Amino acid sequence: SSGINAEYGGSVEEMVRDQSAARLQVRLWKGSKGLGFSVGGGLGTSQPPHIKRIYTGSVAHQCGRLQPGDVLTAVNGIDLSCHSHVEVVNLIRYMPLGEVTLNLTRPRGAAVR
């Protein structure tokens, strides 16, 4: 997995729940240091793309709504279900500076690690 560092700042939208998972849309401000989380999983692995680790002090950490195990479903409207681990990491890493919208699901009961 690759680390993605962050600068401070970000806002979060409310979760919308369905029967199988909590769905979240989180908007973070990407500065020159990135967003502040590492990614696990992806097409060709045994797990979907997900947040593996959140770095202390980062934008992702300060927003307070992301958790390790949250499944990344889209970034800035790009569906991640057909992307490999490396593709997901690079997509996030090379997003332009500014607002980044993450769509996630949080499985009920068990976290993806």
Secondary structure, DSSP 8 states (H G I E B T S, - for coil): -----B-S-EEE---EE-SSEEEEEEEEEEBTTBBSEEEE--BTSSS-SEEEEE-TTSHHHHH----TT-EEEEETTEE-TT-BHHHHHHHHHTS-SEEEEEEEEEESS----
